[in-house]
Amino acid sequence: MTEKIRRRASSKGRTLDLIRSSGPISRVELAELTGLTQATISTVVRELLTDGVISETGRGESTGGKPRMRLEINPASRLGIGVHIGQDYITYIVADLAGTVVGRKRVDGPGDDSPVSVVARMTDDIESLIVGLDLDRHSLVGMGLAMPGPIDRIAGTVRGVPSLLGWTEFPIRRALATTTGLQVELDNDATAAAIGEYWLGATVGYGSYASVYMGSGIGSGIVVDGTIYHGLSANVGEIGHVTVDARGPLCPCGNFGCLELFAGPRAIMNKATDAVARGELDIPLTGKTSVDFAALGTAAARGDATASALIQESADYMASAIVSMVNLFDLPLIVLAGNAFSTTGSIYVRTITRVLAERAMVRDIHPIEVRVSVNGNDAAALGAATLVLQERLSPRSLRSVAP
């Protein structure tokens, strides 16, 4: 791609992203906000109108001259499929250009099945979703695939994920692209969740933030000055493998005393299972970590002392790790995403907020807000759907306005 074509694609993406996030908006306002010339904006808008991605929605109020024509996104013109492969569940979501969920489906996770058999099952699931929703296949721009890390985005594989050990170096991106005929983008589930928060407008007013994702493991997606920070290999933000006890047990990642070994749902449920066996805790156990952790959270919310102590232990460790992350990146916002927060979110928000107020280096300079994701259990899947829309239609940067 030549530099001229790259600039045109960037201008087109920035313009589209601004119309999506701020429309209805006029051509003059687009030129002012992007810094692009009126001629460039006119050309870009004409292309977007031809593509059917935006539409003219009438004229605004007059400011003395001829009222300006307003532009807005055409949400249904493009759709993205988002898939999140977790330990216990595989979640599918179809979202439009506004980030609105058109349809969703959740099925059992991979379990001990081979990657080949899971891909075959996923292909059938995706086809049934497309047919069941009567989707226009021409409007589908592709599929976003969110998985726990570490990932290799170039090869389209995951490597050494504790919950998906049999998947190491399996070419999941190529396999799904081949069986479904869709273009597939692969990213870390925490990064996908961070993108989803932006698309739904949940981070308005914040140029930098982190989405801390807790499912079977713990990770984080980091946005710095409006841009997703991927690092060299798209494996930034592995907060679950930050050492919180240098003399702690060996983690499957090869490190000692990782956060996941103390705060992760599997670690907490190991203790909860022992407490159930001793008769100190009464919760149903299904063997599915996410389901059982939610039950533990429900018991904690009801005031069960043992459940509360276990969740609080996890929250305390999590808060300490997040203090380190805030100190490193000077973040004003932390979003907690993932199904692990479905019944426990308030405990984590309260604990992390308190610890940041006490220990963050910037505590006397600016506040740090902590909130639960607006996307609930669908954060990674919805983020994956918006990821592919972002990748195909907008620039890599999440910024819609040039600095």
Summary of the structure (lengths in Angstrom):
residues: 403
radius of gyration: 22.2
end to end distance: 24.4
largest distance: 78.6
contacts: 1436
relative contact order: 0.14
helix: 46%
strand: 21%
